[in-house]
């Protein structure tokens, strides 16, 4: 699981996130659909984004993965914003999962956030290896197409399937 994390509070409630993205699914977003409370300097760089939602009655995780073209090497760079809601504790952990570690900015993910992420079926190192072709769909469709990684066996449990063998992971 990724260790580099920059806390940045969500200005949306769990209900607003739920309206933004389908249950245990994804939806592609264009610039007009990006949350306007995220840093403008980042949003101006994003060409598109994909919102992902996973969870159960107690924990909900939302990932907004923004895409931009890295001008240094003309490669696609991803930026992950994660909002994790522990509905029992009435808490929200939110921020950016970062590739490099920045002094005075990056911090380890708290044990409480790790637990809430795990319960929702998502790891902090979730990645969409490419944008999906369909505008919306299920998490299972992303897994079947090999587009996403960073999901734990909790997805299988939530879908009432047999969990993978010990140590195996979806994605």
Secondary structure as GFF3:
##gff-version 3
##sequence-region A 1 171
A	DSSP	beta_strand	5	7	.	.	.	ID=ss1
A	DSSP	alpha_helix	14	20	.	.	.	ID=ss2
A	DSSP	beta_strand	25	29	.	.	.	ID=ss3
A	DSSP	three_ten_helix	31	33	.	.	.	ID=ss4
A	DSSP	alpha_helix	40	43	.	.	.	ID=ss5
A	DSSP	beta_strand	48	55	.	.	.	ID=ss6
A	DSSP	beta_strand	59	70	.	.	.	ID=ss7
A	DSSP	beta_strand	75	86	.	.	.	ID=ss8
A	DSSP	beta_strand	91	97	.	.	.	ID=ss9
A	DSSP	alpha_helix	111	120	.	.	.	ID=ss10
A	DSSP	beta_strand	122	128	.	.	.	ID=ss11
A	DSSP	beta_strand	136	138	.	.	.	ID=ss12
A	DSSP	alpha_helix	139	144	.	.	.	ID=ss13
A	DSSP	beta_strand	148	151	.	.	.	ID=ss14
A	DSSP	alpha_helix	154	158	.	.	.	ID=ss15
###
